[in-house]
Amino acid sequence: MMTELPAFDWQAEALACPASPAACLALGRRIADLAKARAVTARAEVVTVAVVATHTVDMLLPMLIVEAAKRGLLLNVATMPFGQLEPLICVADSELYAAQPDVVVLANLLDENGIWGDRFTALSQDQASHEVAAYADRMRDLLQQLRQNCAAQLVVWNQPPPARLAYGLADAWVAPRQRGLRSELNDAVARVASAISGVSIFDIDGLASELGTRAFYDTRMALLARQPFSTAANLAIAAGLARHTLSRRRAARKCIVVDLDNTLWGGVIGEDGVSGIKLGDEFPGNAFKAFQRVLKGYRDRGFLLAIASKNNLQDVKEVFDSHSDMVLQWSDFSAHEIHWNDKASSLRAIAAALNIGIDALVFVDDNPIERAWVHEQLPDVLVVDLPKEPFRYVAALDAVEALDQWMLTNEDRERASLYQSEQSRAELRKQVGSAEDFLQALQIRAVVGAIDGASQNRVVQLLGKTNQFNVTTRRHSDADLQTMLAQPGAFGFWMRTSDRFGDHGLIAVAIVVPDAGTTYRIDSFLMSCRVLGRQLERALMAAVVQRVQQQGGSALLGEFIATRKNAPASALFATLNFSDIATEKGPGWWRLDALATAAQVPPFVELVVESAANAKLD
């Protein structure tokens, strides 16, 4: 009989927990007991994590549990013996796989007592290159074995800087350089990881560089307990791992909305004029210029930028048009709300204009009154607590974990330009008469292909973040997807679309699995909200039906699981002539027997099905 655990607000206690090993150990044990018992509310997500390490992690794990709890994640930590990488990973019935982890962290550190550390001076350049290749091969073998034996998300550490340079001052110019070789090794491991599904890199090298190697390592603990890191380092690693884990389980927000006066530049444009605002290469204007450069970088990473400012539009346009130190251009912003209405109304208008949810917005404003108003009116908007000093703006934005991205796709990098193309489409819509004429004038082309290694990252990303046109909102990981598509008869499609104004990228996914007999079931069917209203769901369903028919299928089941946000997808099956079978199978279930009736491609869409997607599975 399971002992009932006393209830407590684990997230609140984690947020209040002092940053000390003793406090983390005590609270970590209580939270771990709660997670193991699964005695949690429906809002909590329990994640089983196994850390496979070459060193002891007894101090790290309680800190990791507490840091995850701060972020709303309950970790059920499966403790593994240290220094047992191959026995744990390469034996299919090891205790690692018996734990059925959701996340496996591979924390392999180089031996500081061997050729990678104190004996580095014994390595020639050729030997050093050989060692890098050998280490990368070992990591490839271990990660492939992990992927073969379990469906967990895999996180591999890269290597921190050496605790001690064997060449001392001469490391700056000798060949091979100890620090340089570790960078080569980290690059090699990153290439290995990118070729294996569901693997991400945890950048412990970056953490060590931020903290400084003298503060990162603890020689006494390394000798006493084979625990090489200081308390400060373990706290930083725990926070970083918790943040990394959360980024893989939650999609980043999409749009950064910024104020202008005293946010993008110093001063008030309506009072100081273009020549009077603080923006340039001298302090404090250089702090605002630096912030603009960082915002430009976020745009390059795929985040949309928008303006919400209480200002005269003409004054603002004058700054963008004539100030030589403006880094950001008018065209860098996908939406502009510049008037004297309240900021909450502006944010609603921005979300509507970009066809994204309010909860996709991050709001940046120097004025605490404006921030408080938005927080009260729109609690789903993430409001950045911007500091008073402009030189701290960059750090405040980088600390926003809702903007974390554990990977980048081509679609991410092109997102801002895609939204700009949408403005051209809006202009066309105003010029033509009917909706049909507009769609015909767009010259839409849709290409459907089979999910493979090249498309999998983007597919998993769409599965994780698409909310509106998504019939089931199932959040499959890389490993889940591979396991599902490995079933005989299962198949997965992606769809890319383009039109006369440009390429939308990969914007839709369909995953279909066998059900019973000659019946197939749609596990997932989703499409990016930015192409809604163009009947592209008909084109994708036509490709799905064609494939089911090729495989001898006679019927197709569809399921709609209602959420707070997916109402736009609720009519999909009815529109495509599926029959409501709620009375026999339960609410939300639909069935299509006359397959040809759903295989009609809209006349204004050119559908191309690639050969791999058209091929019948063996």
Helices and strands as residue ranges (DSSP letters): H 10-16, H 21-37, E 45-53, H 60-70, E 73-78, H 85-90, H 95-98, E 103-107, G 120-122, H 125-149, E 153-157, G 168-172, H 178-194, E 199-202, H 204-211, H 213-216, H 219-225, H 231-249, E 255-258, H 269-272, H 285-300, E 304-310, H 313-322, G 330-332, E 335-339, H 343-354, G 358-360, E 361-364, H 368-377, E 382-383, G 390-392, H 393-398, G 401-403, H 410-431, H 435-442, E 444-450, H 456-465, E 469-470, H 478-485, E 491-499, E 502-516, E 519-527, G 529-531, H 536-550, E 555-559, G 567-569, H 572-575, E 579-580, H 582-585, E 589-592, G 595-598, E 605-609, H 611-614
